[in-house]
Amino acid sequence: MYANKSSSVCGSSSKEQEAVLMEERPDLISSLPDDILKNIMSMISFKEAIQSTTLSTSWRGLMSPYGVKVERNLVRSDALESKRILESFLGSRESFQSLKLYLDLCDWNFAVCTRGAHGELHLDFSGQKELVPCTFGLVLDHSSCIGPRFSSVRNLHLRSVSHLVGNLVGDLFSSCRILETLKLEKCRGLENLDIKSSSCLQNLEIADCPNIATITISAENLKSFSYKGALPIIQLINSPHLVDVALNLGDGLGNNSFDCEEVLSLLSSVKDVEILTVSGWLIEVLCSAGVIFSGLDFKFSKLKEFRCVCSKISSKTRDSLACFLNATPTLEELFVKIDEKSRTVECPLSNQYWHEPHLWKDYKTVKSNARWLKDLKTANIAGFTGENDELLLVDLLLHTGINLKEMTVFASAQSDDCASWRVGRVPCSQLKYIKVKYVLISCPEIDACFVLTEAKNCGLNSHNVKYF
């Protein structure tokens, strides 16, 4: 199902190229017996199975869904019959299957169900025809279960859930009693999401739900939480085992308003995580509103790895990042990605009420107020261009990371294979002692130069760069 959808996006030229490649590539898989192919499918993930459909016509045939019709009113209210159909589907001995659920008297499906290996179940509702888009709330609660239980489902992926199937999805979730991973994506119209799990849920991912305004999560065994989209109100209740949290707020504020207290409450609820990813604009807006992280009543005392995505490094970005790092005493790894495509959000004037903003100090004052990051071992900056504020950020990290073992910059945030450059700060008088090939970058505001070793010209601005 996903393979067909993704291929349609590519356009006719891509289809033609794919057809030519398939004709040229020998099909060594289709000659295998179906039992062997099914055994292979039982050992790989759903994603890997989809990616392998171009290798074999027999493979694609085994993944083709079969259809079942259900009563129209089962979608809106009583989901018991649909659950029984899914129970039979999940109880099959086949390791990998797809099922289309059709509404009675209609020729379009409202759900495509795909079962993968290792307890994976994917439900895609993007085929449903919603004449009038409606906003809705969704409650996923493990505390009540009516009808059959899906004891084999450990990984549940829900896509394009709408108000038409909200009750069905809620009943399905409550039936997955050993569910470990839940992914919810592309749910247009979803405004309020409430997830309650006191059992096995460990991993939660929410992505690309453009209308979402509030998310409430109560899951005592949750270990990782990832959110991608516009900033909503997020409440994490009773999640003491969280280790990894990602807040990829690339869509900015969306249609939501910025509430300084709500954001600080969210950060306080994740203060004990070990890995944290945050969009840089969020920290900058908080600091522009006057928040001083070192003065808060909580610190990120267990944080080992911090990742930050910024549209650019300005003086505000640099200083707000320095302010945030003052609350990370145990940080070991820092990753900063400069991505021009990421969203920039200006601080709403109505939120500049906390106390006097403090980002208009000169760099020397910011540097002198920065606290030592004694545990920081590595620092990486992707998308580095050599602009002055980027150089001052490098200087700041070299200053605060007193035990820093390696500082690395990448000249392109879009390329994974771009040459990495190891950065050092060397007094100009000591340059003659460097024996390896290097790039020298001058910075007018400090008394030293930056030396980049193992360097190649990958697009650095040339106004302050010299090659040796």
Kinemage of the C-alpha trace (Angstrom):
@kinemage 1
@onewidth
@group {chain A} dominant
@subgroup {mainchain}
@vectorlist {calphas} color= white
{ca met a 1} P 0.000 0.000 0.000
{ca tyr a 2} L 2.706 2.510 0.915
{ca ala a 3} L 4.827 1.456 -2.036
{ca asn a 4} L 2.092 2.440 -4.481
{ca lys a 5} L 1.552 5.750 -2.719
{ca ser a 6} L 5.196 6.715 -2.681
{ca ser a 7} L 5.682 5.788 -6.327
{ca ser a 8} L 2.793 8.020 -7.398
{ca val a 9} L 4.496 11.008 -5.840
{ca cys a 10} L 7.630 10.550 -7.881
{ca gly a 11} L 5.989 11.301 -11.240
{ca ser a 12} L 5.925 9.482 -14.544
{ca ser a 13} L 9.622 9.931 -15.264
{ca ser a 14} L 10.559 8.198 -12.015
{ca lys a 15} L 8.159 5.364 -12.811
{ca glu a 16} L 9.723 4.911 -16.233
{ca gln a 17} L 13.231 4.907 -14.765
{ca glu a 18} L 12.167 2.396 -12.126
{ca ala a 19} L 10.624 0.155 -14.801
{ca val a 20} L 13.824 0.268 -16.847
{ca leu a 21} L 15.922 -0.579 -13.804
{ca met a 22} L 13.643 -3.478 -12.919
{ca glu a 23} L 13.928 -4.839 -16.456
{ca glu a 24} L 17.704 -4.605 -16.363
{ca arg a 25} L 18.017 -6.071 -12.862
{ca pro a 26} L 17.649 -9.854 -12.775
{ca asp a 27} L 14.805 -11.059 -10.514
{ca leu a 28} L 16.526 -13.691 -8.410
{ca ile a 29} L 13.877 -13.745 -5.687
{ca ser a 30} L 10.661 -14.624 -7.520
{ca ser a 31} L 11.892 -18.124 -8.295
{ca leu a 32} L 11.977 -18.918 -4.577
{ca pro a 33} L 8.998 -20.793 -3.092
{ca asp a 34} L 6.392 -18.650 -1.336
{ca asp a 35} L 7.108 -20.386 1.973
{ca ile a 36} L 10.724 -19.207 1.857
{ca leu a 37} L 9.689 -15.663 0.926
{ca lys a 38} L 7.213 -15.604 3.809
{ca asn a 39} L 9.912 -16.848 6.161
{ca ile a 40} L 12.184 -14.000 5.034
{ca met a 41} L 9.359 -11.513 5.625
{ca ser a 42} L 8.926 -12.822 9.152
{ca met a 43} L 12.468 -11.738 9.993
{ca ile a 44} L 12.447 -8.153 8.687
{ca ser a 45} L 10.557 -5.003 9.627
{ca phe a 46} L 7.578 -3.570 7.775
{ca lys a 47} L 9.699 -0.706 6.432
{ca glu a 48} L 12.336 -3.069 5.071
{ca ala a 49} L 9.669 -5.225 3.441
{ca ile a 50} L 8.179 -2.193 1.669
{ca gln a 51} L 11.607 -1.068 0.470
{ca ser a 52} L 12.235 -4.526 -0.982
{ca thr a 53} L 9.130 -4.610 -3.211
{ca thr a 54} L 11.131 -3.459 -6.251
{ca leu a 55} L 13.292 -6.563 -6.068
{ca ser a 56} L 10.656 -9.144 -6.883
{ca thr a 57} L 7.217 -9.461 -8.482
{ca ser a 58} L 6.435 -12.398 -6.200
{ca trp a 59} L 7.395 -10.312 -3.173
{ca arg a 60} L 4.966 -7.578 -4.238
{ca gly a 61} L 2.278 -10.170 -4.838
{ca leu a 62} L 2.572 -11.541 -1.321
{ca met a 63} L 2.134 -8.016 0.053
{ca ser a 64} L -0.993 -7.228 -1.995
{ca pro a 65} L -3.938 -6.645 0.373
{ca tyr a 66} L -7.222 -8.528 0.274
{ca gly a 67} L -10.539 -6.793 0.962
{ca val a 68} L -13.290 -7.267 3.549
{ca lys a 69} L -16.547 -5.266 3.752
{ca val a 70} L -17.985 -4.077 7.054
{ca glu a 71} L -21.226 -2.333 8.012
{ca arg a 72} L -21.163 1.453 7.597
{ca asn a 73} L -22.188 2.220 11.196
{ca leu a 74} L -19.313 0.142 12.569
{ca val a 75} L -16.878 2.925 11.734
{ca arg a 76} L -18.672 5.576 13.769
{ca ser a 77} L -19.907 3.708 16.804
{ca asp a 78} L -19.717 -0.033 17.450
{ca ala a 79} L -16.246 -1.233 16.428
{ca leu a 80} L -16.659 -4.773 17.758
{ca glu a 81} L -17.154 -6.400 14.340
{ca ser a 82} L -14.126 -4.583 12.912
{ca lys a 83} L -12.094 -5.734 15.905
{ca arg a 84} L -13.151 -9.320 15.306
{ca ile a 85} L -12.066 -9.056 11.682
{ca leu a 86} L -8.690 -7.729 12.826
{ca glu a 87} L -8.439 -10.468 15.436
{ca ser a 88} L -8.841 -13.082 12.710
{ca phe a 89} L -6.367 -11.180 10.532
{ca leu a 90} L -3.757 -11.037 13.301
{ca gly a 91} L -4.335 -14.664 14.238
{ca ser a 92} L -3.397 -15.914 10.792
{ca arg a 93} L -0.220 -17.929 10.509
{ca glu a 94} L 0.976 -15.811 7.613
{ca ser a 95} L 3.910 -13.688 8.757
{ca phe a 96} L 3.133 -10.709 6.550
{ca gln a 97} L -0.311 -9.684 5.295
{ca ser a 98} L -2.307 -6.665 4.170
{ca leu a 99} L -6.046 -6.209 4.598
{ca lys a 100} L -8.371 -3.550 3.162
{ca leu a 101} L -11.579 -2.764 5.043
{ca tyr a 102} L -14.389 -1.491 2.812
{ca leu a 103} L -17.636 0.119 3.886
{ca asp a 104} L -20.710 -1.818 2.784
{ca leu a 105} L -22.285 -0.423 -0.419
{ca cys a 106} L -19.138 1.624 -1.160
{ca asp a 107} L -16.236 0.975 -3.496
{ca trp a 108} L -13.594 2.762 -1.395
{ca asn a 109} L -11.697 1.492 1.615
{ca phe a 110} L -11.621 3.292 4.931
{ca ala a 111} L -8.575 1.433 6.249
{ca val a 112} L -5.605 -0.552 5.033
{ca cys a 113} L -4.215 -2.848 7.712
{ca thr a 114} L -0.749 -4.291 7.294
{ca arg a 115} L 0.828 -6.774 9.641
{ca gly a 116} L 4.603 -6.982 9.733
{ca ala a 117} L 7.118 -9.069 11.597
{ca his a 118} L 7.823 -8.817 15.326
{ca gly a 119} L 4.325 -7.656 16.295
{ca glu a 120} L 3.996 -4.720 13.878
{ca leu a 121} L 0.536 -3.474 12.886
{ca his a 122} L 0.064 -0.532 10.518
{ca leu a 123} L -3.366 1.081 10.071
{ca asp a 124} L -3.658 3.637 7.267
{ca phe a 125} L -6.949 5.554 7.052
{ca ser a 126} L -5.876 7.907 4.254
{ca gly a 127} L -8.235 6.187 1.793
{ca gln a 128} L -11.379 7.409 3.551
{ca lys a 129} L -13.392 10.148 1.863
{ca glu a 130} L -14.201 12.925 4.287
{ca leu a 131} L -16.521 15.403 2.555
{ca val a 132} L -16.418 18.013 5.336
{ca pro a 133} L -13.165 18.075 7.356
{ca cys a 134} L -13.917 18.127 11.080
{ca thr a 135} L -11.777 18.761 14.133
{ca phe a 136} L -11.887 16.120 16.833
{ca gly a 137} L -10.293 14.802 19.986
{ca leu a 138} L -8.812 11.352 20.456
{ca val a 139} L -8.537 9.408 23.709
{ca leu a 140} L -6.266 6.352 23.742
{ca asp a 141} L -6.688 4.544 27.047
{ca his a 142} L -5.440 1.121 28.114
{ca ser a 143} L -7.614 1.019 31.230
{ca ser a 144} L -10.721 -0.351 29.497
{ca cys a 145} L -10.958 -3.114 26.930
{ca ile a 146} L -14.137 -4.447 25.299
{ca gly a 147} L -14.085 -7.446 22.987
{ca pro a 148} L -11.029 -9.300 21.669
{ca arg a 149} L -7.510 -8.488 22.818
{ca phe a 150} L -4.580 -8.276 20.413
{ca ser a 151} L -1.872 -10.002 22.409
{ca ser a 152} L 0.615 -10.085 19.522
{ca val a 153} L 0.738 -6.349 18.705
{ca arg a 154} L 3.835 -4.624 20.072
{ca asn a 155} L 4.277 -1.871 17.469
{ca leu a 156} L 1.209 0.112 16.337
{ca his a 157} L 1.453 2.694 13.537
{ca leu a 158} L -1.646 4.871 12.968
{ca arg a 159} L -1.848 7.125 9.927
{ca ser a 160} L -4.474 9.684 8.847
{ca val a 161} L -6.890 9.021 11.710
{ca ser a 162} L -10.034 11.185 11.357
{ca his a 163} L -13.189 11.843 13.393
{ca leu a 164} L -14.911 9.060 11.428
{ca val a 165} L -12.726 6.336 12.930
{ca gly a 166} L -11.813 7.849 16.305
{ca asn a 167} L -13.895 5.371 18.314
{ca leu a 168} L -12.546 2.421 16.353
{ca val a 169} L -8.947 3.527 16.924
{ca gly a 170} L -9.579 4.072 20.637
{ca asp a 171} L -10.998 0.557 20.987
{ca leu a 172} L -8.099 -0.941 19.050
{ca phe a 173} L -5.543 0.825 21.244
{ca ser a 174} L -7.198 -0.406 24.440
{ca ser a 175} L -7.029 -3.967 23.087
{ca cys a 176} L -3.251 -3.890 22.503
{ca arg a 177} L -2.292 -4.834 26.046
{ca ile a 178} L 1.441 -5.412 25.448
{ca leu a 179} L 1.946 -2.454 23.112
{ca glu a 180} L 5.503 -1.080 23.343
{ca thr a 181} L 5.662 1.428 20.464
{ca leu a 182} L 2.996 3.804 19.134
{ca lys a 183} L 3.373 6.127 16.141
{ca leu a 184} L 0.651 8.586 15.166
{ca glu a 185} L 1.112 10.674 12.008
{ca lys a 186} L -0.655 12.865 9.449
{ca cys a 187} L -3.912 13.107 11.403
{ca arg a 188} L -5.542 16.201 9.922
{ca gly a 189} L -8.242 17.664 12.147
{ca leu a 190} L -6.881 16.139 15.350
{ca glu a 191} L -6.916 18.924 17.975
{ca asn a 192} L -6.698 17.180 21.341
{ca leu a 193} L -4.857 13.945 22.073
{ca asp a 194} L -5.017 12.133 25.416
{ca ile a 195} L -2.905 8.987 25.878
{ca lys a 196} L -3.125 6.884 29.042
{ca ser a 197} L -1.048 3.758 29.479
{ca ser a 198} L -0.034 2.112 32.720
{ca ser a 199} L 1.345 -0.998 31.078
{ca cys a 200} L 4.044 -1.566 28.459
{ca leu a 201} L 4.126 1.561 26.274
{ca gln a 202} L 7.784 2.611 26.015
{ca asn a 203} L 8.088 4.588 22.768
{ca leu a 204} L 5.747 7.283 21.459
{ca glu a 205} L 6.066 9.266 18.232
{ca ile a 206} L 3.665 11.966 17.015
{ca ala a 207} L 4.355 13.624 13.664
{ca asp a 208} L 2.751 15.995 11.178
{ca cys a 209} L -0.658 16.543 12.799
{ca pro a 210} L -1.143 20.196 11.727
{ca asn a 211} L -4.226 21.032 13.833
{ca ile a 212} L -3.068 19.622 17.138
{ca ala a 213} L -3.332 22.048 20.069
{ca thr a 214} L -2.996 19.908 23.209
{ca ile a 215} L -1.291 16.603 23.984
{ca thr a 216} L -1.661 14.924 27.373
{ca ile a 217} L 0.401 11.820 28.077
{ca ser a 218} L 0.297 9.595 31.144
{ca ala a 219} L 2.527 6.565 30.638
{ca glu a 220} L 4.613 5.435 33.579
{ca asn a 221} L 6.892 3.147 31.520
{ca leu a 222} L 7.493 5.591 28.658
{ca lys a 223} L 11.197 5.835 27.753
{ca ser a 224} L 11.233 7.879 24.539
{ca phe a 225} L 8.936 10.589 23.194
{ca ser a 226} L 9.279 12.284 19.816
{ca tyr a 227} L 7.120 15.110 18.515
{ca lys a 228} L 7.358 16.771 15.087
{ca gly a 229} L 5.200 19.711 14.044
{ca ala a 230} L 3.991 23.059 15.377
{ca leu a 231} L 4.285 23.792 19.091
{ca pro a 232} L 1.182 22.606 21.018
{ca ile a 233} L 0.586 22.458 24.763
{ca ile a 234} L 2.236 19.201 25.866
{ca gln a 235} L 1.657 17.756 29.326
{ca leu a 236} L 3.725 14.771 30.417
{ca ile a 237} L 2.170 13.243 33.527
{ca asn a 238} L 3.668 10.378 35.506
{ca ser a 239} L 6.454 9.456 33.081
{ca pro a 240} L 9.396 8.937 35.451
{ca his a 241} L 11.398 6.670 33.122
{ca leu a 242} L 11.766 9.063 30.179
{ca val a 243} L 15.276 8.954 28.732
{ca asp a 244} L 15.024 10.423 25.214
{ca val a 245} L 12.812 13.377 24.206
{ca ala a 246} L 12.747 15.125 20.817
{ca leu a 247} L 10.790 18.338 20.200
{ca asn a 248} L 11.229 19.035 16.482
{ca leu a 249} L 9.154 22.197 16.173
{ca gly a 250} L 9.932 22.899 12.534
{ca asp a 251} L 6.444 24.319 11.902
{ca gly a 252} L 6.896 27.057 14.485
{ca leu a 253} L 3.818 28.091 16.443
{ca gly a 254} L 1.348 27.048 13.740
{ca asn a 255} L -2.087 28.337 14.773
{ca asn a 256} L -1.211 28.137 18.466
{ca ser a 257} L -0.171 30.944 20.800
{ca phe a 258} L 3.065 30.931 22.782
{ca asp a 259} L 2.696 30.435 26.530
{ca cys a 260} L 5.970 30.878 28.394
{ca glu a 261} L 4.729 29.141 31.550
{ca glu a 262} L 3.418 26.110 29.621
{ca val a 263} L 6.741 25.660 27.817
{ca leu a 264} L 8.696 25.923 31.066
{ca ser a 265} L 6.358 23.362 32.620
{ca leu a 266} L 7.076 21.011 29.703
{ca leu a 267} L 10.836 21.470 30.057
{ca ser a 268} L 10.562 20.856 33.791
{ca ser a 269} L 8.779 17.550 33.121
{ca val a 270} L 11.701 16.357 30.948
{ca lys a 271} L 14.484 17.663 33.185
{ca asp a 272} L 15.698 14.137 34.024
{ca val a 273} L 16.139 12.853 30.456
{ca glu a 274} L 19.558 11.835 29.133
{ca ile a 275} L 18.991 12.807 25.477
{ca leu a 276} L 17.153 15.972 24.432
{ca thr a 277} L 16.467 17.460 20.991
{ca val a 278} L 14.948 20.955 20.768
{ca ser a 279} L 14.394 23.477 17.978
{ca gly a 280} L 16.665 26.445 18.553
{ca trp a 281} L 13.909 29.026 18.105
{ca leu a 282} L 12.147 27.754 21.241
{ca ile a 283} L 15.170 28.463 23.451
{ca glu a 284} L 15.679 31.823 21.762
{ca val a 285} L 12.051 32.875 22.301
{ca leu a 286} L 12.210 31.825 25.964
{ca cys a 287} L 15.362 33.850 26.508
{ca ser a 288} L 13.909 36.813 24.602
{ca ala a 289} L 10.995 36.674 27.048
{ca gly a 290} L 13.508 37.037 29.873
{ca val a 291} L 13.990 33.450 31.034
{ca ile a 292} L 17.394 32.815 32.634
{ca phe a 293} L 17.883 29.053 32.725
{ca ser a 294} L 20.459 29.101 35.507
{ca gly a 295} L 17.915 30.913 37.687
{ca leu a 296} L 15.106 28.370 37.282
{ca asp a 297} L 14.185 25.956 40.067
{ca phe a 298} L 15.247 22.963 37.948
{ca lys a 299} L 18.285 21.897 35.936
{ca phe a 300} L 18.882 19.184 33.359
{ca ser a 301} L 21.051 17.333 35.847
{ca lys a 302} L 21.089 13.988 33.969
{ca leu a 303} L 21.378 15.296 30.409
{ca lys a 304} L 24.214 13.631 28.476
{ca glu a 305} L 23.385 14.527 24.863
{ca phe a 306} L 21.782 17.716 23.546
{ca arg a 307} L 20.765 18.381 19.932
{ca cys a 308} L 19.642 21.752 18.622
{ca val a 309} L 18.419 22.756 15.139
{ca cys a 310} L 18.682 26.443 14.180
{ca ser a 311} L 17.870 28.343 10.995
{ca lys a 312} L 21.053 30.359 11.515
{ca ile a 313} L 23.462 31.363 14.261
{ca ser a 314} L 22.815 34.979 15.196
{ca ser a 315} L 24.014 36.761 18.308
{ca lys a 316} L 20.649 35.993 19.962
{ca thr a 317} L 20.858 32.337 18.988
{ca arg a 318} L 24.406 32.062 20.286
{ca asp a 319} L 23.676 33.831 23.577
{ca ser a 320} L 20.411 31.956 24.234
{ca leu a 321} L 22.200 28.653 23.624
{ca ala a 322} L 24.884 29.739 26.091
{ca cys a 323} L 22.133 30.593 28.578
{ca phe a 324} L 20.528 27.150 28.172
{ca leu a 325} L 23.845 25.306 28.511
{ca asn a 326} L 24.286 26.910 31.932
{ca ala a 327} L 21.547 24.502 33.107
{ca thr a 328} L 23.233 21.340 31.726
{ca pro a 329} L 26.011 20.527 34.221
{ca thr a 330} L 26.511 16.888 33.104
{ca leu a 331} L 26.403 17.401 29.319
{ca glu a 332} L 28.824 15.170 27.384
{ca glu a 333} L 27.810 15.591 23.721
{ca leu a 334} L 26.501 18.659 21.885
{ca phe a 335} L 25.146 18.718 18.315
{ca val a 336} L 24.115 21.977 16.628
{ca lys a 337} L 22.613 21.839 13.136
{ca ile a 338} L 22.296 25.035 11.088
{ca asp a 339} L 19.477 24.495 8.607
{ca glu a 340} L 18.247 27.473 6.592
{ca lys a 341} L 14.981 25.626 5.878
{ca ser a 342} L 14.003 25.425 9.549
{ca arg a 343} L 11.477 27.899 10.929
{ca thr a 344} L 12.389 31.169 12.618
{ca val a 345} L 9.899 32.444 15.210
{ca glu a 346} L 9.948 35.941 16.637
{ca cys a 347} L 9.058 36.361 20.290
{ca pro a 348} L 5.508 37.759 20.691
{ca leu a 349} L 5.643 41.104 22.491
{ca ser a 350} L 2.865 40.035 24.848
{ca asn a 351} L 5.139 37.381 26.303
{ca gln a 352} L 8.045 39.651 27.179
{ca tyr a 353} L 6.821 40.065 30.728
{ca trp a 354} L 8.848 37.631 32.819
{ca his a 355} L 11.631 40.052 33.605
{ca glu a 356} L 14.098 42.148 31.680
{ca pro a 357} L 15.484 40.314 28.621
{ca his a 358} L 19.196 39.743 29.018
{ca leu a 359} L 20.431 39.007 25.491
{ca trp a 360} L 21.730 42.464 24.683
{ca lys a 361} L 25.032 42.067 26.487
{ca asp a 362} L 28.336 42.192 24.647
{ca tyr a 363} L 30.045 38.890 23.828
{ca lys a 364} L 32.752 39.285 26.481
{ca thr a 365} L 30.091 39.572 29.186
{ca val a 366} L 28.230 36.513 27.890
{ca lys a 367} L 31.487 34.557 27.779
{ca ser a 368} L 32.496 35.582 31.292
{ca asn a 369} L 29.071 34.523 32.652
{ca ala a 370} L 29.125 31.119 30.951
{ca arg a 371} L 29.615 28.172 33.300
{ca trp a 372} L 32.162 25.412 32.797
{ca leu a 373} L 30.892 22.314 31.022
{ca lys a 374} L 33.298 19.977 32.776
{ca asp a 375} L 31.853 16.772 31.292
{ca leu a 376} L 31.580 17.982 27.683
{ca lys a 377} L 33.661 15.664 25.494
{ca thr a 378} L 32.471 16.327 21.923
{ca ala a 379} L 30.817 19.252 20.147
{ca asn a 380} L 29.615 19.197 16.543
{ca ile a 381} L 28.240 21.967 14.324
{ca ala a 382} L 26.674 21.087 10.958
{ca gly a 383} L 26.024 23.730 8.309
{ca phe a 384} L 29.070 25.767 9.373
{ca thr a 385} L 29.886 28.710 7.051
{ca gly a 386} L 32.453 30.638 9.068
{ca glu a 387} L 30.220 33.626 9.830
{ca asn a 388} L 31.302 35.756 12.777
{ca asp a 389} L 28.556 34.639 15.193
{ca glu a 390} L 29.287 30.994 14.351
{ca leu a 391} L 32.957 31.582 15.147
{ca leu a 392} L 32.040 33.168 18.465
{ca leu a 393} L 29.877 30.138 19.282
{ca val a 394} L 32.871 27.902 18.550
{ca asp a 395} L 35.017 30.117 20.756
{ca leu a 396} L 32.428 29.959 23.542
{ca leu a 397} L 32.297 26.142 23.431
{ca leu a 398} L 36.073 25.865 23.423
{ca his a 399} L 36.097 28.195 26.429
{ca thr a 400} L 33.413 26.420 28.497
{ca gly a 401} L 34.342 22.857 27.500
{ca ile a 402} L 37.477 22.722 29.611
{ca asn a 403} L 37.801 18.951 29.065
{ca leu a 404} L 36.607 18.982 25.453
{ca lys a 405} L 38.294 16.235 23.433
{ca glu a 406} L 37.006 17.098 19.972
{ca met a 407} L 35.259 19.999 18.264
{ca thr a 408} L 34.063 19.183 14.738
{ca val a 409} L 32.322 21.332 12.130
{ca phe a 410} L 30.634 20.266 8.905
{ca ala a 411} L 30.355 22.735 6.051
{ca ser a 412} L 26.982 21.414 4.874
{ca ala a 413} L 24.014 20.478 7.009
{ca gln a 414} L 22.438 18.725 4.013
{ca ser a 415} L 25.286 16.325 3.244
{ca asp a 416} L 26.192 13.409 5.463
{ca asp a 417} L 29.401 12.709 3.564
{ca cys a 418} L 30.819 16.235 3.652
{ca ala a 419} L 34.323 16.446 5.061
{ca ser a 420} L 34.498 16.964 8.807
{ca trp a 421} L 36.912 19.552 10.172
{ca arg a 422} L 38.511 19.361 13.577
{ca val a 423} L 38.683 22.789 15.182
{ca gly a 424} L 41.285 24.208 17.500
{ca arg a 425} L 41.958 27.692 18.839
{ca val a 426} L 45.607 28.664 18.515
{ca pro a 427} L 47.396 31.935 19.349
{ca cys a 428} L 48.705 33.537 16.177
{ca ser a 429} L 52.263 33.323 17.505
{ca gln a 430} L 52.031 29.510 17.637
{ca leu a 431} L 50.871 28.912 14.049
{ca lys a 432} L 54.400 28.182 12.819
{ca tyr a 433} L 54.489 25.020 14.943
{ca ile a 434} L 51.532 23.388 13.161
{ca lys a 435} L 52.925 20.669 10.880
{ca val a 436} L 49.751 19.450 9.108
{ca lys a 437} L 47.641 21.004 6.368
{ca tyr a 438} L 45.165 23.426 7.884
{ca val a 439} L 42.724 26.244 7.257
{ca leu a 440} L 43.100 29.416 9.281
{ca ile a 441} L 40.014 31.469 10.182
{ca ser a 442} L 40.456 34.849 11.789
{ca cys a 443} L 37.954 36.331 14.227
{ca pro a 444} L 38.285 40.059 14.976
{ca glu a 445} L 36.676 39.878 18.432
{ca ile a 446} L 39.174 37.481 20.024
{ca asp a 447} L 42.966 37.417 20.223
{ca ala a 448} L 43.351 33.948 18.710
{ca cys a 449} L 42.704 32.289 15.365
{ca phe a 450} L 40.775 29.118 14.618
{ca val a 451} L 42.661 26.301 12.943
{ca leu a 452} L 40.752 23.670 10.971
{ca thr a 453} L 42.698 20.502 10.232
{ca glu a 454} L 41.893 17.779 7.701
{ca ala a 455} L 40.016 20.477 5.803
{ca lys a 456} L 38.641 20.771 2.285
{ca asn a 457} L 36.953 23.778 0.732
{ca cys a 458} L 33.271 22.848 1.115
{ca gly a 459} L 31.801 26.315 0.842
{ca leu a 460} L 33.170 28.411 3.695
{ca asn a 461} L 32.834 32.162 3.266
{ca ser a 462} L 36.179 33.410 2.011
{ca his a 463} L 36.310 36.833 3.670
{ca asn a 464} L 38.095 35.539 6.779
{ca val a 465} L 39.546 32.216 5.564
{ca lys a 466} L 43.143 31.509 4.578
{ca tyr a 467} L 44.448 28.169 3.283
{ca phe a 468} L 47.928 26.843 4.129
